[in-house]
């Protein structure tokens, strides 16, 4: 459960980074 949350946060971070890029 914690790992899934961590991966979700990482994916969201990549999306946000891609948006600002």
C-alpha positions in Angstrom: 0.0 0.0 0.0 2.8 2.4 0.9 4.7 1.4 -2.2 1.7 2.0 -4.4 1.3 5.4 -2.9 5.0 6.2 -3.4 4.8 5.2 -7.1 1.6 7.3 -7.5 3.4 10.3 -6.1 6.3 9.7 -8.4 4.1 9.4 -11.4 2.3 12.6 -10.4 5.6 14.4 -10.0 6.7 13.3 -13.5 3.5 14.7 -14.9 3.9 18.0 -13.1 7.5 18.2 -14.2 6.5 17.5 -17.8 3.8 20.1 -17.6 6.2 22.9 -16.4 8.8 21.8 -18.9 
